[in-house]
Amino acid sequence: MDEERALYIVRAGEAGAIERVLRDYSDKHRATFKFESTDEDKRKKLCEGIFKVLVKDVPTTCQVSCLEVLRILSRDKKILVPVTTKENMQILLRLAKLTESDDSLEKVSEFPVIVESLKCLCNIVFNSQMAQQLSLELNLAAKLCNLLRKCKDRKFINDIKCFDLRLLFLLSLLHTDIRSQLRYELQGLPLLTQILESAFSIKWTDEYESAIDHNGPPLSPQETDCAIEALKALFNVTVDSWKVHKESDSHQFRVMAAVLRHCLLIVGPTEDKTEELHSNAVNLLSNVPVSCLDVLICPLTHEETAQEATTLDELPSDKTAEKETVLKNNTMVYNGMNMEAIQVLLNFMEKRIDKGSSYREGLTPVLSLLTECSRAHRNIRKFLKDQVLPPLRDVTNRPEVGSTVRNKLVRLMTHVDLGVKQIAAEFLFVLCKERVDSLLKYTGYGNAAGLLAARGLLAGGRGDNWYSEDEDTDTEEYKNAKPNINLITGHLEEPMPNPIDEMTEEQKEYEAMKLVNMLDKLSRRADVKDLHQDGG
């Protein structure tokens, strides 16, 4: 009934009446995502009628109402087949300012029309294969990049950027050819990186270092959403970029990694938004060539170095292990390097472990990232080893029992999901410089057996990668307990009592005779077996 009334007014009414009836329809169906099949034909005709209105010279408010209803109706895949034509797509592109013209975005009154047009295009492209093909034909990706350049440094049009980026993400997700076009022809990597810089208001202090204000305000909801969409689009653009071919590529990836480091050190408007922001940053970092990830850590300034030296001198002399890592002015420092971003990744990993679900999607990306960082960059590995596998002192409990990061990771080594347990074991193995004896010390043979069997290292040894030869130092507590540690379980066990100590002399004599008789029977059986073989 709603569609029938709206269709009648759209076909015969004037702009004011059309605007009112479509606004009522939009208000009523704003949260509608499932539609009755009986009214399918009416919805198709309503879409066609709306496109006819959009080509007319109607007020901006009427255009917005038309587009809002079109966005709602485009959630239904079935009605898009007859209305998804090249002509109708061009109407939406014109309204979204996705044209070849150099028109600037000066008329604020047009912004709602641009945003609603982009929303419609997102729905239509996602739900219609015909629209996806037309997007290629109309070179939509290039038009979206052109619009991004127009609003790159304009913070007051974040909604336009956000839905432009979302549409770019959808196109690069649905068409692998567009990823290559974005990367090379349209220079999508530097363009999207600059969008992130703008969203984060980054101020560079060095080529790959940005100023971090720990006391600054969180990102606004609009900036956060825009940054998340840019991160998702960048992920698609760089998904096949595991290897750097040119020096210019290396520089671009380093700049992007530096922007992502900044991203990890800021927060969104809510805890959930911060986690979503950091999750997308982790996913994108997984696409960065590992050789470019050194920018995640940076040397301290002269002032920070002086502060670190003072802090180290203040630590007691018996805290030699802890002297490597200090916390000064909210900055995690290790071996003269700023480790804030790595600590954020470690905290993110632990938070994902604590969730206890969706490990493959939520946990394996950050575990893989930390593993590759540790394998390629010595300072990162040593810092993570210090945080995850500190020198053992108390070995009375099994390695998988407890609430430390080490305990949680060891528990994952026997997880039912093969991919999860493999990457958890690999991470710990790399932290141990791929030395079997070191891994067993922290995990026990039983937990590590799966990894060692897969690597052919059940008999001991080390992996194929080269690491520095600096030796681990055992604590006095561990050295004293080591002779009584069960190698299978990896924890200290009290010596088992000797059952003979509690026997009387008669019981000992009885057990001894029983043993003699058993040995005699075994000997006789062996002799009989030999006679049979000789006779044969």
Sequence and secondary structure as in RCSB ss.txt:
>XXXX:A:sequence
MDEERALYIVRAGEAGAIERVLRDYSDKHRATFKFESTDEDKRKKLCEGIFKVLVKDVPTTCQVSCLEVLRILSR
DKKILVPVTTKENMQILLRLAKLTESDDSLEKVSEFPVIVESLKCLCNIVFNSQMAQQLSLELNLAAKLCNLLRK
CKDRKFINDIKCFDLRLLFLLSLLHTDIRSQLRYELQGLPLLTQILESAFSIKWTDEYESAIDHNGPPLSPQETD
CAIEALKALFNVTVDSWKVHKESDSHQFRVMAAVLRHCLLIVGPTEDKTEELHSNAVNLLSNVPVSCLDVLICPL
THEETAQEATTLDELPSDKTAEKETVLKNNTMVYNGMNMEAIQVLLNFMEKRIDKGSSYREGLTPVLSLLTECSR
AHRNIRKFLKDQVLPPLRDVTNRPEVGSTVRNKLVRLMTHVDLGVKQIAAEFLFVLCKERVDSLLKYTGYGNAAG
LLAARGLLAGGRGDNWYSEDEDTDTEEYKNAKPNINLITGHLEEPMPNPIDEMTEEQKEYEAMKLVNMLDKLSRR
ADVKDLHQDGG
>XXXX:A:secstr
 HHHHHHHHHHH  HHHHHHHHHHHHHHHTT     GGGHHHHHHHHHHHHHHHTS   HHHHHHHHHHHHHHTT
 GGGHHHH  HHHHHHHHHHTT SSS   S  GGGHHHHHHHHHHHHHHHHH HHHHHHHHHTTHHHHHHHHHHH
TTT GGGHHHHHHHHHHHHHHHHH HHHHHIIIIIS HHHHHHHHHHHHHT  EEETTEE   TTS    HHHHH
HHHHHHHHHHHHTTT SS  SHHHHHHHHHHHHHHHHHHTS  SSHHHHHHHHHHHHHHHTTS GGGGGGGSEE 
 HHHHHHHHHHHHHS TT TTGGGEEEETTEEEETTEE HHHHHHHHHHHHHHHH S HHHHTHHHHHHHHHHHH
H HHHHHHHHHHHS      SS TTSSSSHHHHHHHHTT SSHHHHHHHHHHHHHHTTTBHHHHHHHH HHHHHH
HHHHHT TT  B SS          HHHHHHGGGEETTTTEE      GGGG  HHHHHHHHHHHHHHHHHHHHH
HHHHHHHHHH 
